[in-house]
């Protein structure tokens, strides 16, 4: 496992010390993991929005079976 350092003020440190039963390292790990998950979700949502904006809309009277038939007939 890697080691990181986090600076906190003395007031917060004293408050943490009053809860010695809490694994603060685990709290920090979970908070970092949660933040990363939230950022990844934002990236996916952003990508979906971009995809929706640039996606070409099909014509109203579009019949995909005709196109498929055309390509299949051209193979023979």
N, C-alpha and C positions, 0 to 999 in steps of 0.2 A: 504494500500500500504506500502511496505517496503522502508526503507531509506538506501542508500549507499553513501559513500563519495568518491570523486575523487580529486586527487591532480593535480593541474596544475601550471605552472610557472606564475610569476606576469605579464610577457609580454602578455601571452595569456589571462589572466584575464582582463587586460586593454582593449585588443582588443574586448573581449566579451562584456564588459561594453559599448562599443560604439554602440552596436546593442541591445539595451534594449528591442526592440519589439520582439526579438526572444525568444521563450521558450526553454532555453537550457536544461532543464530537459527532455523535450519531445524529443529533438535532441538526447540526450544520450540514452533514452529508445529505440528510433527507431534504433540507431546504434547497441545497444546490441541485439535487436530482429533480425536484419538483419544478424549479425555475427552468431547467433545461427542457423538461417535458413541455412546459407552457410555451417556451420559445419555439420548439419544434412544431407544436400545434398551430402557432401563429404562422409559421413558414408554410405549412400545408394549406392553411386557410388562404393565405396570400396567393399561393400557387393556383389554387382552385379558382379564385377570383380572376386572376390573370388569364387562366385557361378559358373561362367563360367569356371574357371580353374579346379574346382573339379567335375563338372558335367560330368557324364559318357556319352560319345557319343554313339548313337545307331549304330548298324551295318549298313553297306550300304544297304544291302538287307533285311531290317527289315520290316515285314508286321504285323502291330499291330492287324489286324483283325484275323489272325491265333491264336495269343495269347489269344485274347478275346474269340474266339470260344472254344479254349481248356479249359479255365477256366469255361465257361458256361456249357460245356459238362461234366466236372468233378463234377459239383454240382448235377447232376441228377443221 
